[in-house]
Amino acid sequence: MSHWPATHIRLLPWTGPEGKPAHLVTDGTATPLALLADTVENQQIETAAVILGLARPMLGEDRDLTVGELRFITRRLYESLTEVLNVAESRGQRIPPYSEEDGKTG
């Protein structure tokens, strides 16, 4: 009798056809696709940090931004926040739940 290894479903940091979420089904090992997803997630987080740094001075009290400038920075912040929330969801799904033993105290 063959035994299939336990599978893990990972939300990927890009979308599939028609903009739907893409998933990777693995046995939990570091496959080339999983490592690529790790790299993309790290790049998305770094990009979000850069965009946040650029937005901070643009949104200062003493700045008068045009509608175009506001739209531009709002779009970039929206894109980055969407990507970082996807990373958080993906990584959160991979954290194992606490066992009953973890919750016991002294």
Secondary structure as GFF3:
##gff-version 3
##sequence-region A 1 106
A	DSSP	beta_strand	8	15	.	.	.	ID=ss1
A	DSSP	three_ten_helix	17	19	.	.	.	ID=ss2
A	DSSP	beta_strand	21	26	.	.	.	ID=ss3
A	DSSP	alpha_helix	32	58	.	.	.	ID=ss4
A	DSSP	alpha_helix	67	93	.	.	.	ID=ss5
###
